[in-house]
Amino acid sequence: MRQVRQVSKLRRDRNVKDSLKRELMISDINPIIDSIAARLAHMGLDAYELFSASSAGLTIEIKDGVLDVFVAAENTGLSIRALKDHRLGFGFCTDLSPAVVFALVDRVVQAASESDPDPFVGFPPPPTETMPRLQQFDHRLESIPIKDKINGARRLEAAARSSDPRIKKVRKAAYVETTGRVTILNHTGLKLRYEKTLVSGSILVVAEEGKNAEIGWDYGFSPFFRSLDLESIGRTAAGRAVSMLGARPVRSTQVPAIFPPQVASDVLKVLSASFMADNIQKGKSMLVGRLKEEVFSPHVTILDDGLYPAGIASSPFDDEGSLHRRNLLVSGGILKGFLYDQYTANKEGLVSTGNAGRQGIDSAPSVQATNLYIRPCSVDPAKLISDVDKGVLVTDIMGLHTADPISGDFSVGATGLWIERGETVFPVKGFAISGNLIDLFKNVDAIGNDLRFYGQFGSPTLRVSNLNIAGTDS
């Protein structure tokens, strides 16, 4: 595949009145798309695709109750894929002036003639099923006064500070919102559009007691401003920081471990790469050759759902135009399937699972998860702890990205709360946990009812029957 690009500078403006005119910015791109499609249709191509994405965002940060950062930003761009004799050209631009756009069209077509042929490249036809209807757009977001959003960020910071007098610093208290629209059009007659909003809050705090200092964080999101509980995010971050004050070393041992949602979601994120069909086809997955095997614990069911209510990655269709759906990957520990985009599906004579995603307007689609999560059970997470005689509740893991993506082996730093006779008794740090991701999920012996998403990955609390702890030996 040959790639060309044309980039303009990101429009950033601190003037609220000028930079929040989302409707004008986003709606203007549709006539451009239609004119490009008309030009491509007469260039002798076998196939073509247009993908456009427009967004308007707002970032607010508060420090010590005062507005510290206010940035409004707009992004608009489009990408083109052109196919001729199984040869693919790709290009993108963020400057939508006619001269730039039509020059890009010519270069993409030329790139297609120079690339290596690939028989598996193709674009999906128009969907035959009914388009899913999702509640992902907050029609009131535009009309909510800016001062209310600034005050929301202030409430986030204040909630953390007021939770405990040992919260001495707030390094970052942020409110972020984005309004985005996507359009996909290709030669088959497919033409799809959707719009969505996303608001989020995040905070990083420092708790101090004597010479001890610990950090805590939390993050939350919603499509709807009124559904975002900023105060809860602040209190949770404060609680995490305070709970680690006075942390001590722990001796090397093997004990049961509790993984709360924020940690279990990180572990799932690392595992997720093994469900991608491109990694399976390249032999770069720890799940190669294991389809229909009981790979994990019978307690573990894993799904990827592009239609999950209020999910951060939810939309009617993926970044090629295939409809999103719910994909069962693991059921009762048994590996049931993988995630495909159009290209990887064509390689195996299958149908796309609706998992084409793009890192940005400057990238061609590839296989990506949507909202990937472990299905919760009915157990209260407190019960998972109370049943442990001696163990550890892992509150943070450092360096999990270093896990071997093919073998699943890992050895990473961690912090947590030590458990004795069913209760957390003191915080611990300076230890490492090691093992194998497949074995870790095979040793899950109980799952909580507290599913929570951190971005596109979600999990309830997990209990693992045995975990290697490398701490002090004296």
N, C-alpha and C positions, 0 to 999 in steps of 0.2 A: 504494500500500500504506500503510495506517495502522498505526502502531506504538505500543504501550503497554508500560510496564515497572513492575516492583516489585522493589526491590533491598534486600537486607539486608547488614549489614556482613560482610566476610570474616572467617572465624574463624581467628585466628592465636594460637598458644600456644607458649611455650617449654618447656612441660612435656611431656616425651617420653611419659610413660605415658598421659596423657590424649589427646594430639593425634595419636597414631599408630594409633588404633583404626579402621582403614580399613574393615574388613568391615561393622561396624555402620553406619557413616555411609553407605556406598554401597548396601547392600542395602535400606535403609529406603525408598528412593524408588520401588521397583517397585509396591507397593500404591497409592501416590499416582497413578502414571501410569494404572493400570487404572481408578481411580475417575474421573479426568478424562476418559478416553476414553469411559466410559459416559455421562458427562454430555454430552459433545460430540455423541455419536451421537443424542441426542434433541433437538437444537437446530435442526433443519431446515437443516443445512449441506449443501452439495454435496460438500465434502471437508474433511478436517482432518488435521493432523500434530502429533505430540508428539515433541520431542527433549529428552532429558535427558543431562546430563554430570556426573559426579562424580569428584573427584580428591583424593588426599591426597599431599602433597609434603613433602620434607625438603631444606633447604639448609644446608650446612656450609662455613664458610670458615676457613682457617688463616692466621695471620700470625706469622711467626718461630717456627713450631713450636707455637704456642699456639692453642687454639680461640678464634676471634674472633667468629664468627657462627654461631648455631644457631637455625634457624627451622623449625617444623613448621606446615604450613598445610593447611586443608581447604576445598574448594569444592564446592558442590552447587547445581545450578540446572536449570531447564527452560524451554523455549520452546514456544510454540504458534503454528501457522499455521492459519487458518480461511478457507475459500473459499465464497463464495455469489454466484451469478450472475457469475462471473469476477472478483469483487472480493475482494481479499486483505487480511486483517487479521493482524498479527503482534504478539506480546508475549512477555515473559519475566519470570521472577522467580527470586530466590535465597532467598526466604523461603518455605518449603514448608508453612507452617501452613495447615490447611484453609480458613480464612476468606480468607486472602490468595490462595491458589491458585484458589478458585472465583470470587472477585471478578475475578481476571485473566481467567478463561474468559469471563465476561460482557463484559468490556471488549474482548477480542479479537474476539468475535462482533460487537459493536457497531462496532468499527473496520472490520470487513469490509464492513458495510453502507454505510459512508461513503467508502470508497476508490474510486478510478477503476477501471473494468473493464479487465481485461487478458486477452485470449483465450489467452495462451500459458502462464499459470500452471497448474501441475499437479504431482501427486505420483506417484512411480513405484509400480507394482504390486509384489506379492511376487516375488522372483526365482524363475525357473524352473530355473536351473542350481544345481548343488551349491555350497553355501557353501564358500569357500576355507578351508583349515585352515592357520593360521600359527602359528609359534613366536614369540610376542611377549610372553609373560607369564612372569616369573621367580617361580615359586611359592615359592622359598626366600628371596626378598628380605625379606619380613616377619620371618623368623626370624633373619636375620643381625644380630648384636649391634651396637648403635649405636657402640660403641667401635671396631669393625672399620671402620665407615664413616668415623669421625673419623680413624682411623689411615691410611685410604686417602688422605684429603686431605693428611695430613702427608707421606705418601710422595710425593705429587704435588709438593709444595713442595720436599721434600728432594732429589728427583731433579733438579729444575731447578738448585738451588743447588750440588749436587755435580758437575754437568756441567762447570763451568768456573769458576775463581776470579774471573773478571770479572763473574759474576752477583752484583750487589751488593744488589738489592732484588727482592722479590716483592710486587707490588701487590695481587694477588688470586690465591689458590689455592682453587678451589671444587669441591665435590662436590654434585651435585643429583640427587634421585630423585623420580619421580612414579609413582603407581599410579592408573590411570584406568579408568572404565567408561562406556560410551555405550549408550543405548537409543533406538531410533527406532520409532515406531508411527504408522500412518496408517489412514484409513478403508477402504482396499482389503483390509485383513487383514494387511498387512505388519507384522511385529513382529520386530525384530532387536536383538541385544545383542552386545557384545564387550568385552573387557578387555585391557589391555596395561600393561606397565611400561616405564619408561625411566630409565636412569641415565646421568649424564654428568660429565665433568670438564673444567675450563677453568682456564687460568692466564695471567697477564700478568706478565712479568719485565722487569727493567732490567739491561742490561750496561753497565759503565763501564770506561774505559781512558783515563787522563789526564783531559783535559777533554771527552772524547767520551762520550756516553751514547746508547744505542739501546734500543728496546723490542722484545720478541718475545712471541708468543702462540701458543697452540694450544688445540684443543677436540676432544673425542672423546665418543662415545656408544655405547650398546648397550642392548638390552632386558634384558641379564643382567649382574648385578654381577660375576660371576667373569670375564666376557669383557672388561671395561673395563680397559685397560692404562693406568693412571694415571701410572706412571713414564715410559712412552714419551711421553705428552703433555707432561710436564715437561721431558724432554730435548729434545724438538722445539722447544719455545718458547725454551729457552736457546740452542739452536743458531741459531735465527733471529736472536735479539738479538745474539749474538756476531759472527755473519757480517756484520753491518752496521757494526761499529765501524770508524772511519776512513773512512767514506763520503765520496766526493768528487763534484764536479760532472762532468757529461759534456757534450761539445759537441753541438750540434744535428746530427742525421744521420738517415739511414734505414738500418735494419739488421734482420736476422732477430731474432725475439724468442721466448723460451721462457716459457710460462705454466704454472707448477706447479699442482697441484690446488686449492690454497686460493685462488689468483687466478682460475684458469679457472672455478671454481665461481661466483665472484662475477660474472664476465662472463656466464655462462649465466643467472644469476638475473635480470639485467637483460633479457636476450633473452627470457626465459620469458613475460613479459607479452604478447608478440606471438603466442604460441600459444593464448591464451585466446579462446574463441569470442565472448565478449561484446565484447572489444576489436576482433575482426575485424568483427563486426556493426555496431559504432559507427564503423568506419573509423579506429580508434586503434591500429593495429598496422602495423609495417613489413613485414608479410607479406601484407597485403591484396592479393587478386588474383593471388597467386603459387603457388597450389596446383598441384602436379604439375610445377612448374618446378625446374630445378637451381639452387637458391639458394646453396648452400654448397659447400665443397670436397667432392670424392668421398670423402675420408677421414672425413667427419663423418656419424655416425649418432646421432640423439637420441631417447631414449625417456622416457616417463613411466610408472612402474610402481608402482601402489598395493599390489602384492603382493611387492615386492622384499624378499628375506630380511634381517631385522633392520633394515629401513629405518625412519627416524624417523617417516615418515608412513604406514607400512604398516598395513593393517587389512582385514578381509574386505569392507567396504562403505564407501561415502562417507557424507557427512553428510545425505543424503536417503534412503539405503537402497539405492541402486544398487550392484551388486557392483563392487568394484575389479577392475582388469585391467591388462594391459600394453598401452600405446598407443604405436605407432610414429609419431613425428612427422616425422622426417627419416631417410631411408635413402640412404646414399651421396651425400649432398648434395641429394637431391631431396625437396622438401616434400611430405609424405604426408597430413598431417591436422592437426586442431586438437583442443583439449580442451573438452568440453561438460558442463554440468550439465543437469538436466531442462528448465529454462526455455529455455536457449539451443538445446538440441536440438529442443524443440517449435517454436521459431521457424523451423527449417529442415526440419522433418519428419524428423528423425534420432533416433537413440537416444543417450541419455546415455553418455558414456565413463567414467562413475564419477568425475567430478572436481568434485562439489559439496563445498565446504568452508565452514567457519564460522570467523570470527576469534575467536569466543567465544559464550557462551550468549546474549549480547545482540545477536547479528547473525543475519540471515537468510542462508541459503546463497547462495554465488556460485561462479563458476568458479575453481578453484585447482589448482595442480600438486600432485602427491603426492611421489614420489621421482623427480625429473627429472634425467637424467644423459646424458653423452656416452659412448658405448660405447668401451671401451678397445681398443687394438690390441695387438700382440705385441712392440713395441719397448721395450727398456730405456730409461728416461728419461735415463740417463747417455749413451746413444748419441745422443739428440737434441741434447745439448750438444756432444759431441765432434765432431759433423759441422759445427759452426758455426765459421767462420774468425773472424768478428767479429760480435758481437751483444750482447744483453742478456737476462738471466734476470730477469724482473719478479717481485719478491717481495711487493710490496704496491701497491695502487691506492687512491687517495683520491678520493672524490666521484663514483664511477661512477653513482650514482643520478641524477646530473644529465644523463645521456645522454638525447637526444631520443627519446621512445618511439615516434615515428612515422617519423622519418627515419633513426634509428639513429646520428646523428652524436654524437661524444663528444670531449672534451678534458679530461683529468684528470691530477692529480699522481701520481707513481709513485716507487718506490725499487726497487733491484735489484742484481744482480751483473753486472759487465762480463765479457764473454767474449772471449778472444783465443786463436786457434789451438786451439779445442776445450776450453779450460779457463776456469773462472771465476778472474779475476785480482785484482779489487778491487771493493768495494762502491761503488755510485753512488746519489746522491739529488739532490733539487732539480731534477728534470726533469719534463716533461709528455709524455704520449703522446696522440696524437689520430688520428682516423680515423672509420670507420663500422663499426658492429657487423656488418652484412651482409658488408662487404668483409673484415673481420677473419676471420670464419669461412670466407669464400671462399678466403682465403690460407693456411689451415692446410695445411701440407705433410707433417706427420707427427704421430702420436699415440702416447703411451706406453702402458704396460701397468699403470699404477699408479693405477687408479680409486680415488678416496676421496671420501666424502660430507662436506660441511660443512652440517649440517642436512639440509634436503630437496633440496639441489642438489649434484650430484657430477660430477667430471670427472677424467680422467687428465691427465697433462702434455700440453700442446699446443705445437707449434712453428709459428709464423707466419712466412712467408717474408719479409715486409717490414712494418716498423712505423715510423711517424714519431715521432722523438724531438726534443722542443724543449728544449734545454739552454742552456748558455752559448755565446756566439758569439765568445769570445776565448780 
